[in-house]
Amino acid sequence: MENTEEKCQCSTGSKIVMACSGASDVGMISDKVARAMQIAGKRKMNCLSVVGAGIEKSITGFKQKDLLVIDGCGVACGKKILDQHGFTDYKHIIVTDYGLKKGSSPATTDNVAMVLNKL
């Protein structure tokens, strides 16, 4: 089995974005916004699951970065994961705070662009 830890690039880059991709439409929007930020070169997208899994090497690295977490809805799973692992200095947005409604906001190009433009 391949040692994936050696190839992991978690916590590289100075500006990081993570998304709670969730199973809902607004979760998909949060994921697409994070990916669009990475493609545009604004932030490097990293894996929120690494934090949830307690991978200490990555957590330590992330705590030293300019970090933005994007949650799809007010349940704020991404924020809760970071808080549970001792993160205190990070930016946080919730997609539904921008007028989108969970369950009736498809992850269209327009909805993703609207959230991106608010950032």
JOQUI-V516617 format. One line per field, one symbol per residue. phi: phi as a letter, one per 20 degrees, with the letter a starting at -180 (. if undefined). psi: psi as a letter, one per 40 degrees, with the letter a starting at -180 (. if undefined). burial: # if it has 16 or more other C-alpha atoms within 10 Angstrom, else .. A space follows every 50 residues. Layout:
phi = ???
psi = ???
burial = ???
This chain:
phi = .fefffefdfmfneddcccefldeffffffffffffffffmebefcefff fgfmfggfggfffededcdddfcfflggffffffdnfcdbebccgffene dgnbcfefgffffffgffe
psi = higeddehfieiidhihihgdaeidddddddddddddddeedihhihddd ddefgdddddddeeihhhhhidiedfddddddddeehdgiihihdeefei hhefgigidddddddddd.
burial = .........##...########.###############....####.#.. #......##..##.#.#######..####.##..#.#..#.#####...# .#..###...######...
